[in-house]
Amino acid sequence: MKVMVRTIMKVFPGKIAEAMEFERKHMAIANRVLGISGKCYRPLSGGGDTMRTIVSEGEFDSLAAFEAHPEKMGADSEMRALMPKFEEVIESMEVEFYLPMP
């Protein structure tokens, strides 16, 4: 059963360019380590905090595959170097899970 995972990140003020670059690197690492091709979005319009939002999506073969991904990603030296940088630019994060409709 496939699972689509959507991560919604709120970025600290003035850090959107850095956060977008870090997320591009994160997606490339996920592709290399996990074999998943994610997508990343940013709002086209909106006011206030909306413009400090990044949304990324990735599809996993199962919930178990998603649950195993932190260990696999954490074993990657490039990902371990990237994570502290994310912590400096991401104010908050929500993760949502979706099942494909039959």
Backbone torsions as a table, in degrees:
resi	resn	phi	psi	omega
1	MET	NA	115.4	178.8
2	LYS	-68.9	151.2	178.3
3	VAL	-134.8	128.7	174.6
4	MET	-99.2	129.3	-178.5
5	VAL	-113.0	126.0	178.7
6	ARG	-114.1	127.4	177.1
7	THR	-112.6	126.9	-178.9
8	ILE	-113.2	114.3	-175.8
9	MET	-110.7	131.1	173.2
10	LYS	-99.5	125.7	-173.2
11	VAL	-99.0	144.1	175.2
12	PHE	-60.4	148.2	178.8
13	PRO	-54.2	135.9	177.3
14	GLY	79.7	5.7	-175.2
15	LYS	-116.1	9.5	-173.9
16	ILE	-62.9	-41.0	-179.2
17	ALA	-63.5	-43.9	177.4
18	GLU	-63.2	-45.1	-178.3
19	ALA	-62.0	-40.5	178.8
20	MET	-64.5	-40.1	178.0
21	GLU	-65.5	-42.6	178.1
22	PHE	-63.1	-39.9	-179.7
23	GLU	-68.6	-35.7	175.0
24	ARG	-61.0	-43.4	178.0
25	LYS	-64.6	-42.0	178.8
26	HIS	-59.3	-44.9	179.5
27	MET	-63.2	-39.2	178.1
28	ALA	-65.1	-40.4	177.9
29	ILE	-65.5	-43.5	179.1
30	ALA	-61.2	-37.4	177.3
31	ASN	-64.7	-44.0	-178.2
32	ARG	-70.2	-45.5	-173.9
33	VAL	-81.7	-42.0	-173.3
34	LEU	-104.5	-14.4	-178.1
35	GLY	74.2	22.8	178.0
36	ILE	-107.8	145.6	176.6
37	SER	-107.5	108.0	-179.8
38	GLY	-92.5	171.0	175.6
39	LYS	-127.0	149.8	-177.9
40	CYS	-131.5	138.6	-176.6
41	TYR	-132.4	158.9	174.3
42	ARG	-139.5	143.6	-178.0
43	PRO	-59.2	143.7	177.2
44	LEU	-87.3	-31.4	179.5
45	SER	-150.7	170.1	179.8
46	GLY	135.2	166.8	-178.4
47	GLY	-115.9	173.3	175.6
48	GLY	58.5	-130.7	-176.3
49	ASP	-70.7	-12.8	-176.8
50	THR	-54.2	-40.5	-176.0
51	MET	-74.4	-3.2	176.2
52	ARG	-105.9	30.1	-176.1
53	THR	-114.7	139.5	172.1
54	ILE	-126.2	133.3	177.3
55	VAL	-118.5	127.9	175.5
56	SER	-123.3	147.9	-179.6
57	GLU	-132.9	142.4	175.4
58	GLY	-146.5	149.7	-178.9
59	GLU	-112.3	130.6	179.0
60	PHE	-113.0	151.3	-179.7
61	ASP	-65.7	-24.2	-179.1
62	SER	-163.8	167.8	175.0
63	LEU	-65.1	-35.5	177.3
64	ALA	-61.6	-38.5	177.8
65	ALA	-64.7	-39.9	176.3
66	PHE	-64.0	-43.6	-178.9
67	GLU	-63.1	-28.9	-179.8
68	ALA	-83.6	-14.5	-171.8
69	HIS	-67.1	-34.2	-179.3
70	PRO	-61.0	-37.8	179.0
71	GLU	-66.5	-42.9	178.9
72	LYS	-65.1	-44.9	-179.9
73	MET	-68.6	-37.4	179.7
74	GLY	-66.6	-21.4	178.5
75	ALA	-79.9	-11.4	-178.4
76	ASP	-87.0	124.8	-176.1
77	SER	-63.8	-36.9	179.1
78	GLU	-65.3	-38.8	178.7
79	MET	-69.3	-40.2	177.8
80	ARG	-61.2	-35.0	178.2
81	ALA	-73.2	-30.2	-177.0
82	LEU	-78.5	-34.3	-173.2
83	MET	-57.1	-44.8	178.0
84	PRO	-61.9	-30.1	178.1
85	LYS	-68.6	-39.3	176.4
86	PHE	-59.5	-42.7	-178.0
87	GLU	-60.0	-25.7	-179.9
88	GLU	-80.0	-16.9	-175.3
89	VAL	-118.2	-17.0	-176.8
90	ILE	-97.9	118.1	-179.8
91	GLU	-78.9	-43.0	179.1
92	SER	-154.7	163.5	-177.1
93	MET	-149.1	138.8	173.5
94	GLU	-123.3	144.1	177.6
95	VAL	-122.1	130.1	179.4
96	GLU	-121.1	146.9	-179.3
97	PHE	-119.2	137.1	-179.6
98	TYR	-132.2	143.1	174.2
99	LEU	-104.9	141.8	177.3
100	PRO	-66.8	146.3	177.4
101	MET	-80.7	139.0	179.7
102	PRO	-70.3	NA	NA
